[in-house]
């Protein structure tokens, strides 16, 4: 046993395994985005333009997500509207 082995924790995961886990999460997230249609960003911008005719909102206030299952597609639209004073 070397002197540096004394300072190593037996229960702590190695930095390599932590990095590997983080990379797997990033890859899975990017793969899920790859299967989304190309028209979603354009649709999001068009929705923002329509809403801006009535209420002042930012681009970050509209989120669009498309979830596909075997026989069904669900388009989820979340709009954060400003509070009325």
C-alpha positions in Angstrom: 0.0 0.0 0.0 1.4 3.3 -1.1 1.2 6.6 0.9 -1.4 8.0 -1.6 -3.7 5.0 -1.3 -4.3 6.1 2.3 -6.0 9.3 1.1 -8.2 7.6 -1.6 -11.8 7.0 -0.6 -13.0 3.4 -1.1 -16.6 4.4 -1.7 -16.2 7.4 -4.0 -16.7 6.8 -7.7 -13.7 7.5 -10.0 -13.8 10.7 -12.0 -13.7 8.6 -15.2 -17.0 6.8 -14.2 -18.7 10.0 -13.3 -17.6 11.5 -16.7 -18.8 8.4 -18.5 -22.3 8.7 -16.8 -22.5 12.4 -17.6 -21.6 11.7 -21.3 -24.3 9.0 -21.5 -26.9 11.4 -20.3 -25.8 14.1 -22.8 -25.8 11.5 -25.7 -29.3 10.3 -24.7 -30.6 13.9 -24.6 -29.1 14.7 -28.0 -30.6 11.5 -29.5 -34.0 12.5 -28.3 -33.7 15.9 -30.0 -32.6 14.3 -33.3 -35.9 12.6 -33.8 -37.9 15.8 -33.7 -39.2 17.2 -37.0 -37.3 20.1 -38.6 -40.4 22.3 -38.7 -40.7 22.7 -34.9 -38.4 25.7 -34.6 -40.3 27.5 -37.4 -43.6 26.6 -35.8 -42.4 27.9 -32.5 -41.4 31.3 -34.1 -44.7 31.6 -35.8 -46.6 30.9 -32.6 -44.5 33.6 -30.8 -45.3 36.1 -33.6 -49.0 35.4 -33.3 -49.0 35.7 -29.4 -46.9 38.9 -29.7 -49.8 40.6 -31.5 -51.7 40.5 -28.2 -49.1 40.1 -25.4 -45.5 41.0 -25.1 -43.5 37.8 -24.6 -39.9 36.7 -25.1 -38.7 33.8 -27.3 -37.8 31.9 -24.2 -41.4 32.1 -22.9 -42.6 29.5 -25.5 -41.5 25.8 -25.4 -42.7 23.2 -27.8 -42.1 19.5 -27.4 -43.2 16.6 -29.6 -43.6 13.2 -28.0 -43.9 10.2 -30.2 -45.2 6.8 -29.1 -46.0 3.8 -31.3 -49.4 5.0 -32.5 -49.7 8.5 -31.3 -47.9 11.9 -31.5 -48.4 14.5 -28.8 -47.4 18.2 -29.4 -47.0 20.0 -26.1 -47.0 23.8 -26.1 -46.1 25.7 -23.0 -46.5 29.5 -23.0 -45.5 31.6 -20.0 -47.6 34.8 -20.1 -46.6 37.9 -18.1 -48.7 38.8 -15.1 -51.3 41.5 -15.7 -50.9 44.6 -13.5 
